[in-house]
Amino acid sequence: MKDLTTKIFNTDFPRKDPYGSIHFPVYDNVAFEFENSEELARTFAGKTDRHVYSRITNPTVAHLENRIKNLTGSLNVIATSSGMAAIANTVLALVQNGDNIVCSKYIFGNTYSLLNKTIKKFGVETRFVDPCDVDEISEKTDDKTRIIFMETITNPQMVVCDVEKISEIAGNSGAVFVMDTTATPPPVFEALEYGVDIEIISSTKYISGGATSVGGLIIDYGTFDWSQNPCLENDYRKFGPYTFTAYMKNEVHRNLGTCLSPHNAYLQNLGLETMQLRIEKSCSNAVKIAKSLLDMKRVKKVNYPGLYDGNSKDMTKKYFNGNPGSIITFELESRETCFGFMDNLNLIKKSTNIHDNRTLIIHPASTIFTEYPAKERENLGVSDSLIRLSVGIESFDDLTNDIKQALDKEEVVRNVK
Ligand SMILES: *Cc1c(COP(=O)(O)O)cnc(C)c1O
């Protein structure tokens, strides 16, 4: 894994802070004052780097964007009010009535709902595909496909797709390759190296520093030729590689009002500083816990990429340096056994989030996927006996002891018999 921390610390402030503050301050204000009308007019015309109104841009938010730009080597970054806002903005910028999207069928639940309900209403069809079936992805992509949308590691199926091959299909068809890399943010996965055009991260997760605040990021690598997209082709002559950014800033992101709050940007700037340490600790804990679960009596199956042969081992090595994040899913005997086990835990907390500093556990079928009929849950690989664990930065021994004692307790043993 690359160490990105130095880059994060060494992203300069655009102006020297008058008090020499080491942290970038929180500019928790709405508007900015100008000395003269000419400068105000020039700023509205996009001819200065000044801020006018915090829904459009804000210094604290811009500092977060600059740091992400610096550490990813991307062309531009836009911070949004949530991960879902990052996805919704990106999709709304790139599609119009009659277009289609090719998307993994194993996708974050709210993304599925956005594409399958909210966007569908506007005449945009989403074709859901098996992310591991490159032929199917290729067959379903046509000249009206504007986006191919994937996640690096799906949750809770824990499936890895072949990023490079999908990037090739997108490149050949004029579709933008958009990847939600929330499960494997930089430094785990280097999106630019594998041909991702737009990377999306829910900064609510790792970046926020352990569940401090909600936020999202849209990272444009500058690899897509925007003249190929009908929504953007007119702007292309004026903005060239910056077309997507300009369209977001001058229209979609501005009009939807999905700005990140300066206070959340401040928390996420703080979180970013310790991200590398937290990722390293939680991933190394997760690798050890996944291995130990394989040997535990009542555990029927463990899903963690690269854990055994035939389980995306090569791709895990290639794309994530053998370090596939901190989420593990596993199966026990039944829903009752899962509930008994979870209620026996002393340390691990029952909660829906991921990438907190604490280890969190949830039963997806009865919670996140409860709105889906049983048949649909089955198609999504979310069985009644599946548990999701988001591994934190506690001591490995404490975590594994908690899991062991909870599996061994009477309720779980009795339920299995
Ligand atoms: C959490 C999450 C999102 C949504 O992010 P929010 O910040 O909650 O809006 C999107 N994709 C993935 C993979 C996530 O885990």
The ligand as an SDF file (V2000), in Angstrom:
LIG
                    3D

 15 15  0  0  0  0  0  0  0  0999 V2000
  -22.4460    4.3620    2.3940 C   0  0  0  0  0  0  0  0  0  0  0  0
  -22.2840    4.1150    0.9710 C   0  0  0  0  0  0  0  0  0  0  0  0
  -22.8380    4.9800    0.0050 C   0  0  0  0  0  0  0  0  0  0  0  0
  -23.6780    6.1700    0.3760 C   0  0  0  0  0  0  0  0  0  0  0  0
  -22.9780    7.1040    1.1070 O   0  0  0  0  0  0  0  0  0  0  0  0
  -23.6980    8.1450    2.0870 P   0  0  0  0  0  0  0  0  0  0  0  0
  -22.5610    9.0140    2.5090 O   0  0  0  0  0  0  0  0  0  0  0  0
  -24.3410    7.3690    3.1840 O   0  0  0  0  0  0  0  0  0  0  0  0
  -24.7140    8.8650    1.2620 O   0  0  0  0  0  0  0  0  0  0  0  0
  -22.6280    4.6840   -1.3160 C   0  0  0  0  0  0  0  0  0  0  0  0
  -21.9300    3.6040   -1.7050 N   0  0  0  0  0  0  0  0  0  0  0  0
  -21.3770    2.7600   -0.8120 C   0  0  0  0  0  0  0  0  0  0  0  0
  -20.6000    1.5890   -1.3190 C   0  0  0  0  0  0  0  0  0  0  0  0
  -21.5350    2.9820    0.5440 C   0  0  0  0  0  0  0  0  0  0  0  0
  -21.0110    2.1220    1.4230 O   0  0  0  0  0  0  0  0  0  0  0  0
  1  2  1  0
  2  3  1  0
  2 14  2  0
  3  4  1  0
  3 10  2  0
  4  5  1  0
  5  6  1  0
  6  7  2  0
  6  8  1  0
  6  9  1  0
 10 11  1  0
 11 12  2  0
 12 13  1  0
 12 14  1  0
 14 15  1  0
M  END
$$$$
